[in-house]
Amino acid sequence: MRRTRGFTLIESVIVIIVMGIAMITMSSLLSPQLARSGDPHYQTRAAALGQSLMTQILARSFDEESDQNGGAIRCSSSDLGQEPCSEATGSTRVLGSDGEDPEDYDDVDDYIGCWEPEGINGCGDLNRLLSGTDTPGATTYKNFRVEIDVVYNNIDYPDWSMKRVDMTIQASNQPELNFSGYRGNY
């Protein structure tokens, strides 16, 4: 008589325990990778957002007192009767928004401030800044925060000819991305 040999119950239990330990080890090695799988997505979107916003800002006029139709008249220039630039000697204006809505921003320093989706945490509405319209419930840049500052390039000896735009973008729990650009008074 021929005897068929199979697994015993003890052998089956040992195999199940070994496979369980192997699965726990594999999943503990893969879990950190799974948690970081969204990092490239957030980093790419943050970089694209920064480039887009910087282009939008630098396309605006140098100052509120500059000619908004092509730059024929510049603030603080030697032209007769020209108004001083914002924060220049004799100016009553300071850098920052002139009370306009984001779709009406016409010079680089109007963008100063923090921006988050739907204007949470006391910031301006990032979605409105990007689209120029109210989009309630839009989550295009959920978990993003943009901080913008505009200063004259040389604070110690201002010549009122260049403004530096500094932008910091925070995307979820990613490292901050910093952008800087210059807008000339021309």
Backbone as CSV, one residue per row, in Angstrom:
resi,resn,N_x,N_y,N_z,CA_x,CA_y,CA_z,C_x,C_y,C_z
1,MET,0.809,-1.155,0.000,0.000,0.000,0.000,0.874,1.247,0.000
2,ARG,0.479,2.154,-0.806,1.241,3.391,-0.936,0.649,4.459,-0.032
3,ARG,1.503,5.121,0.688,1.062,6.155,1.604,1.309,7.528,0.997
4,THR,0.321,8.411,0.958,0.486,9.773,0.469,0.878,10.644,1.639
5,ARG,1.921,11.367,1.404,2.414,12.228,2.478,1.899,13.643,2.238
6,GLY,1.375,14.371,3.227,0.873,15.728,3.144,1.434,16.549,4.298
7,PHE,0.890,17.704,4.466,1.317,18.564,5.563,0.542,18.186,6.819
8,THR,1.233,18.256,7.887,0.552,18.043,9.156,-0.003,19.369,9.639
9,LEU,-0.825,19.317,10.610,-1.424,20.524,11.167,-0.349,21.433,11.759
10,ILE,0.628,20.864,12.425,1.709,21.655,13.030,2.521,22.362,11.946
11,GLU,2.809,21.675,10.852,3.559,22.296,9.757,2.764,23.450,9.131
12,SER,1.491,23.266,8.978,0.633,24.328,8.409,0.604,25.552,9.309
13,VAL,0.505,25.360,10.612,0.489,26.475,11.554,1.821,27.217,11.524
14,ILE,2.927,26.490,11.453,4.252,27.123,11.397,4.382,27.959,10.120
15,VAL,3.920,27.452,8.992,3.985,28.193,7.727,3.137,29.466,7.820
16,ILE,1.964,29.372,8.418,1.103,30.546,8.560,1.765,31.595,9.441
17,ILE,2.401,31.179,10.516,3.085,32.132,11.408,4.257,32.794,10.686
18,VAL,5.060,32.037,9.969,6.208,32.586,9.235,5.724,33.568,8.155
19,MET,4.668,33.202,7.440,4.133,34.100,6.405,3.586,35.386,7.043
20,GLY,2.964,35.290,8.194,2.457,36.468,8.901,3.573,37.405,9.301
21,ILE,4.656,36.840,9.829,5.815,37.663,10.216,6.426,38.332,8.978
22,ALA,6.507,37.602,7.886,7.059,38.171,6.646,6.175,39.310,6.123
23,MET,4.864,39.145,6.194,3.949,40.194,5.726,4.039,41.439,6.599
24,ILE,4.149,41.266,7.904,4.286,42.410,8.807,5.574,43.162,8.508
25,THR,6.660,42.430,8.288,7.947,43.047,7.973,7.861,43.820,6.657
26,MET,7.256,43.220,5.640,7.141,43.888,4.336,6.273,45.150,4.424
27,SER,5.148,45.051,5.131,4.269,46.212,5.219,4.891,47.333,6.044
28,SER,5.692,46.997,7.058,6.349,48.054,7.838,7.442,48.742,7.021
29,LEU,8.026,48.056,6.059,9.016,48.678,5.188,8.356,49.556,4.116
30,LEU,7.156,49.198,3.684,6.483,49.937,2.618,5.632,51.095,3.125
31,SER,5.224,51.077,4.375,4.355,52.134,4.909,4.956,53.528,4.790
32,PRO,6.232,53.745,5.152,6.786,55.098,4.988,6.787,55.557,3.522
33,GLN,6.996,54.632,2.609,6.983,54.996,1.187,5.591,55.402,0.743
34,LEU,4.596,54.722,1.267,3.225,55.046,0.925,2.856,56.439,1.433
35,ALA,3.293,56.763,2.625,2.996,58.077,3.201,3.655,59.200,2.400
36,ARG,4.805,58.938,1.803,5.524,59.969,1.038,5.203,59.937,-0.452
37,SER,4.289,59.097,-0.863,4.003,58.976,-2.295,3.374,60.242,-2.875
38,GLY,2.739,61.063,-2.046,2.136,62.302,-2.533,3.107,63.467,-2.593
39,ASP,4.313,63.309,-2.050,5.283,64.412,-2.014,5.593,64.998,-3.389
40,PRO,5.916,64.201,-4.394,6.221,64.802,-5.708,5.038,65.581,-6.282
41,HIS,3.841,65.104,-6.024,2.646,65.799,-6.513,2.537,67.186,-5.888
42,TYR,2.663,67.269,-4.553,2.578,68.568,-3.878,3.723,69.488,-4.294
43,GLN,4.922,68.956,-4.416,6.075,69.778,-4.771,5.937,70.335,-6.184
44,THR,5.467,69.526,-7.102,5.282,69.979,-8.478,4.197,71.048,-8.566
45,ARG,3.093,70.831,-7.867,2.015,71.826,-7.876,2.451,73.125,-7.219
46,ALA,3.232,73.025,-6.140,3.722,74.241,-5.475,4.644,75.032,-6.398
47,ALA,5.518,74.347,-7.109,6.425,75.027,-8.047,5.642,75.679,-9.187
48,ALA,4.650,74.979,-9.720,3.833,75.546,-10.797,3.038,76.756,-10.303
49,LEU,2.495,76.662,-9.086,1.760,77.783,-8.497,2.671,78.989,-8.322
50,GLY,3.884,78.759,-7.820,4.836,79.850,-7.616,5.209,80.542,-8.917
51,GLN,5.483,79.761,-9.947,5.837,80.354,-11.236,4.668,81.135,-11.828
52,SER,3.478,80.581,-11.709,2.295,81.242,-12.242,2.025,82.562,-11.528
53,LEU,2.052,82.543,-10.196,1.802,83.768,-9.431,2.883,84.816,-9.658
54,MET,4.143,84.393,-9.716,5.230,85.345,-9.926,5.085,86.012,-11.293
55,THR,4.718,85.251,-12.302,4.493,85.823,-13.630,3.348,86.825,-13.601
56,GLN,2.267,86.467,-12.914,1.111,87.358,-12.790,1.492,88.653,-12.085
57,ILE,2.257,88.559,-11.019,2.629,89.746,-10.237,3.567,90.650,-11.031
58,LEU,4.597,90.061,-11.631,5.590,90.865,-12.343,5.041,91.490,-13.625
59,ALA,3.885,91.034,-14.064,3.258,91.630,-15.246,2.534,92.932,-14.894
60,ARG,2.390,93.210,-13.611,1.701,94.425,-13.164,2.660,95.613,-13.168
61,SER,2.081,96.780,-12.983,2.840,98.023,-12.962,3.761,98.077,-11.747
62,PHE,4.788,98.917,-11.832,5.746,99.074,-10.740,5.095,99.651,-9.492
63,ASP,4.258,100.666,-9.652,3.694,101.361,-8.499,2.336,101.942,-8.867
64,GLU,1.543,102.240,-7.865,0.232,102.862,-8.074,0.376,104.209,-8.776
65,GLU,1.459,104.920,-8.521,1.676,106.242,-9.115,2.298,106.172,-10.509
66,SER,2.634,104.976,-10.981,3.163,104.826,-12.335,2.011,104.781,-13.323
67,ASP,2.318,105.101,-14.555,1.319,105.055,-15.610,0.876,103.607,-15.798
68,GLN,-0.421,103.357,-15.736,-0.942,102.000,-15.867,-1.127,101.579,-17.323
69,ASN,-0.816,102.472,-18.251,-1.035,102.166,-19.662,0.265,102.102,-20.452
70,GLY,1.279,101.497,-19.928,2.488,101.312,-20.712,3.735,101.909,-20.128
71,GLY,3.668,102.591,-19.028,4.866,103.056,-18.350,5.467,104.334,-18.900
72,ALA,4.699,105.149,-19.608,5.237,106.396,-20.134,5.582,107.359,-19.001
73,ILE,4.830,107.298,-17.914,5.085,108.156,-16.763,5.489,107.260,-15.606
74,ARG,6.618,107.584,-14.979,7.110,106.782,-13.865,7.052,107.595,-12.585
75,CYS,6.767,106.898,-11.479,6.783,107.592,-10.194,8.223,107.927,-9.821
76,SER,8.399,108.996,-9.056,9.715,109.454,-8.578,10.718,109.700,-9.691
77,SER,10.230,109.978,-10.879,11.170,110.280,-11.964,11.424,111.787,-11.979
78,SER,12.294,112.195,-12.835,12.635,113.617,-12.904,11.642,114.393,-13.755
79,ASP,10.597,113.704,-14.268,9.579,114.403,-15.054,8.871,115.434,-14.186
80,LEU,8.526,116.540,-14.775,7.877,117.629,-14.059,6.532,117.179,-13.474
81,GLY,6.337,117.407,-12.190,5.070,117.130,-11.531,4.808,115.669,-11.245
82,GLN,5.815,114.855,-11.321,5.641,113.424,-11.096,5.434,113.123,-9.617
83,GLU,4.508,112.232,-9.291,4.226,111.830,-7.918,5.348,110.924,-7.406
84,PRO,5.645,110.996,-6.109,6.643,110.067,-5.558,6.078,108.647,-5.491
85,CYS,6.967,107.675,-5.550,6.553,106.281,-5.427,6.032,106.015,-4.021
86,SER,5.314,104.933,-3.854,4.817,104.538,-2.538,5.975,104.440,-1.559
87,GLU,5.795,104.959,-0.370,6.775,104.994,0.710,7.992,105.852,0.396
88,ALA,7.957,106.589,-0.694,9.061,107.498,-1.007,8.869,108.787,-0.217
89,THR,9.898,109.565,-0.126,9.812,110.839,0.597,8.701,111.689,-0.005
90,GLY,7.801,112.132,0.824,6.697,112.961,0.366,5.479,112.176,-0.075
91,SER,5.543,110.857,-0.069,4.401,110.050,-0.477,3.499,109.790,0.718
92,THR,2.211,109.778,0.477,1.259,109.435,1.537,0.858,107.969,1.456
93,ARG,1.291,107.261,0.432,0.955,105.855,0.240,2.028,104.947,0.825
94,VAL,1.608,103.817,1.323,2.534,102.783,1.773,2.348,101.575,0.864
95,LEU,3.321,100.694,0.881,3.209,99.495,0.063,2.063,98.633,0.568
96,GLY,1.334,98.026,-0.344,0.213,97.158,-0.002,-0.970,97.427,-0.892
97,SER,-2.024,96.674,-0.672,-3.232,96.806,-1.479,-3.864,98.176,-1.270
98,ASP,-4.473,98.670,-2.320,-5.147,99.961,-2.270,-6.642,99.779,-2.031
99,GLY,-7.020,98.636,-1.473,-8.418,98.348,-1.195,-9.147,97.725,-2.369
100,GLU,-8.421,97.357,-3.412,-9.047,96.756,-4.586,-9.313,95.272,-4.338
101,ASP,-10.159,94.718,-5.168,-10.344,93.275,-5.206,-9.191,92.687,-6.003
102,PRO,-8.850,91.410,-5.750,-7.702,90.817,-6.464,-7.771,90.939,-7.981
103,GLU,-8.962,90.878,-8.557,-9.041,90.993,-10.019,-8.720,92.396,-10.520
104,ASP,-8.671,93.381,-9.601,-8.354,94.759,-9.981,-6.932,95.177,-9.595
105,TYR,-6.124,94.258,-9.105,-4.753,94.608,-8.720,-4.014,95.125,-9.939
106,ASP,-3.366,96.303,-9.767,-2.707,96.915,-10.911,-1.226,97.187,-10.689
107,ASP,-0.718,96.972,-9.472,0.728,97.133,-9.258,1.226,96.025,-8.341
108,VAL,2.537,95.792,-8.355,3.102,94.618,-7.693,2.859,94.584,-6.193
109,ASP,2.826,95.729,-5.522,2.694,95.685,-4.069,1.256,95.451,-3.604
110,ASP,0.288,95.394,-4.520,-1.086,95.063,-4.134,-1.187,93.627,-3.613
111,TYR,-0.262,92.787,-3.999,-0.314,91.362,-3.663,0.225,91.027,-2.271
112,ILE,0.739,92.000,-1.552,1.339,91.746,-0.239,0.307,91.098,0.689
113,GLY,0.755,90.051,1.384,-0.113,89.397,2.365,-0.043,87.892,2.259
114,CYS,-0.908,87.233,3.014,-0.981,85.772,2.958,-2.246,85.379,2.203
115,TRP,-2.180,84.227,1.555,-3.279,83.748,0.716,-3.477,82.263,0.972
116,GLU,-4.714,81.873,1.276,-5.083,80.470,1.468,-6.433,80.230,0.814
117,PRO,-6.722,78.971,0.447,-8.026,78.698,-0.165,-9.165,79.155,0.737
118,GLU,-10.125,79.820,0.134,-11.318,80.326,0.804,-10.991,81.332,1.911
119,GLY,-9.782,81.885,1.927,-9.424,82.940,2.864,-9.410,82.521,4.324
120,ILE,-9.058,81.286,4.611,-9.027,80.831,6.002,-7.829,81.422,6.737
121,ASN,-7.856,81.374,8.043,-6.787,81.886,8.915,-6.512,83.374,8.718
122,GLY,-7.505,84.136,8.338,-7.350,85.578,8.187,-6.606,86.003,6.937
123,CYS,-6.385,85.105,6.020,-5.675,85.421,4.770,-6.679,85.751,3.670
124,GLY,-6.139,86.229,2.547,-6.976,86.441,1.373,-7.282,85.111,0.713
125,ASP,-8.279,85.081,-0.150,-8.703,83.862,-0.827,-7.773,83.551,-2.002
126,LEU,-7.015,82.489,-1.878,-6.062,82.091,-2.922,-6.773,81.768,-4.226
127,ASN,-7.918,81.107,-4.168,-8.655,80.769,-5.387,-9.105,82.029,-6.120
128,ARG,-9.503,83.039,-5.375,-9.920,84.302,-5.993,-8.717,85.036,-6.589
129,LEU,-7.591,84.966,-5.918,-6.379,85.595,-6.447,-5.990,84.975,-7.778
130,LEU,-6.144,83.671,-7.895,-5.747,82.976,-9.115,-6.754,83.138,-10.244
131,SER,-8.045,83.056,-9.908,-9.060,83.074,-10.964,-9.712,84.428,-11.151
132,GLY,-9.638,85.284,-10.126,-10.272,86.587,-10.215,-11.758,86.554,-9.910
133,THR,-12.275,85.395,-9.522,-13.695,85.284,-9.189,-13.852,84.493,-7.910
134,ASP,-15.015,84.644,-7.275,-15.320,83.837,-6.092,-15.695,82.435,-6.539
135,THR,-15.041,81.458,-5.953,-15.350,80.064,-6.261,-15.533,79.316,-4.949
136,PRO,-16.697,79.482,-4.299,-16.887,78.830,-3.005,-16.767,77.320,-3.125
137,GLY,-16.084,76.740,-2.170,-15.931,75.294,-2.139,-14.841,74.767,-3.055
138,ALA,-14.201,75.621,-3.826,-13.142,75.152,-4.720,-11.956,74.684,-3.898
139,THR,-11.421,73.566,-4.266,-10.292,73.005,-3.522,-9.099,72.820,-4.434
140,THR,-8.927,73.701,-5.377,-7.835,73.585,-6.332,-6.486,73.510,-5.634
141,TYR,-6.291,74.341,-4.641,-5.018,74.351,-3.916,-5.253,74.136,-2.426
142,LYS,-6.027,73.123,-2.091,-6.292,72.799,-0.692,-4.972,72.475,-0.003
143,ASN,-4.810,72.950,1.220,-3.600,72.754,2.035,-2.402,73.558,1.529
144,PHE,-2.629,74.582,0.724,-1.554,75.450,0.254,-1.676,76.797,0.954
145,ARG,-0.543,77.425,1.181,-0.497,78.778,1.749,0.585,79.553,1.003
146,VAL,0.253,80.767,0.579,1.188,81.624,-0.142,1.351,82.913,0.658
147,GLU,2.593,83.292,0.906,2.889,84.564,1.564,3.724,85.404,0.607
148,ILE,3.291,86.637,0.405,3.948,87.528,-0.554,4.364,88.808,0.157
149,ASP,5.596,89.226,-0.098,6.093,90.489,0.438,6.783,91.234,-0.700
150,VAL,6.635,92.531,-0.709,7.265,93.379,-1.728,8.011,94.487,-1.007
151,VAL,9.301,94.635,-1.321,10.125,95.676,-0.713,10.962,96.328,-1.804
152,TYR,11.421,97.541,-1.512,12.370,98.163,-2.433,13.673,97.391,-2.354
153,ASN,14.343,97.270,-3.473,15.538,96.440,-3.556,16.638,96.865,-2.600
154,ASN,16.847,98.149,-2.443,17.922,98.630,-1.592,17.318,99.505,-0.505
155,ILE,17.130,98.950,0.669,16.463,99.673,1.749,17.371,100.761,2.333
156,ASP,18.677,100.484,2.442,19.594,101.454,3.048,19.708,102.738,2.220
157,TYR,19.719,102.602,0.922,19.828,103.766,0.045,18.824,103.581,-1.092
158,PRO,17.551,103.835,-0.809,16.545,103.556,-1.839,16.654,104.498,-3.021
159,ASP,16.673,103.918,-4.197,16.663,104.731,-5.402,15.324,104.608,-6.116
160,TRP,14.391,103.860,-5.523,13.033,103.725,-6.009,12.963,103.209,-7.441
161,SER,13.966,102.455,-7.864,13.930,101.964,-9.236,13.669,100.463,-9.333
162,MET,13.740,99.730,-8.228,13.506,98.289,-8.266,12.732,97.852,-7.023
163,LYS,11.769,96.965,-7.232,11.067,96.325,-6.118,11.347,94.832,-6.196
164,ARG,11.605,94.228,-5.028,11.827,92.784,-4.959,10.549,92.136,-4.434
165,VAL,10.065,91.153,-5.154,8.886,90.393,-4.752,9.375,89.067,-4.181
166,ASP,9.090,88.834,-2.898,9.456,87.574,-2.240,8.187,86.778,-1.988
167,MET,8.204,85.511,-2.395,7.041,84.651,-2.242,7.458,83.338,-1.582
168,THR,6.686,82.922,-0.591,6.909,81.637,0.079,5.652,80.801,-0.093
169,ILE,5.836,79.567,-0.556,4.698,78.668,-0.749,4.879,77.466,0.157
170,GLN,3.835,77.201,0.948,3.802,76.026,1.811,2.716,75.104,1.278
171,ALA,3.087,73.880,1.003,2.137,72.898,0.486,2.056,71.736,1.455
172,SER,0.976,71.682,2.205,0.755,70.615,3.184,1.941,70.522,4.127
173,ASN,2.541,69.362,4.260,3.670,69.192,5.186,5.007,69.166,4.447
174,GLN,5.048,69.770,3.269,6.264,69.809,2.457,7.155,70.971,2.887
175,PRO,8.434,70.905,2.537,9.308,72.059,2.806,8.832,73.278,2.010
176,GLU,9.079,74.453,2.561,8.676,75.693,1.891,9.450,75.880,0.595
177,LEU,8.790,76.472,-0.384,9.453,76.897,-1.617,9.495,78.419,-1.609
178,ASN,10.649,78.978,-1.898,10.821,80.431,-1.901,11.115,80.910,-3.323
179,PHE,10.435,81.963,-3.716,10.631,82.583,-5.017,10.928,84.059,-4.805
180,SER,11.759,84.631,-5.653,12.022,86.065,-5.638,12.074,86.564,-7.071
181,GLY,11.554,87.750,-7.269,11.585,88.375,-8.591,11.736,89.872,-8.419
182,TYR,12.159,90.538,-9.455,12.359,91.987,-9.415,11.504,92.669,-10.468
183,ARG,10.929,93.802,-10.079,10.165,94.626,-11.003,10.803,95.989,-11.030
184,GLY,11.192,96.422,-12.223,11.835,97.716,-12.381,10.847,98.829,-12.629
185,ASN,11.257,100.051,-12.312,10.429,101.240,-12.522,10.688,101.764,-13.935
186,TYR,10.097,101.107,-14.886,10.248,101.527,-16.270,8.930,101.406,-16.986
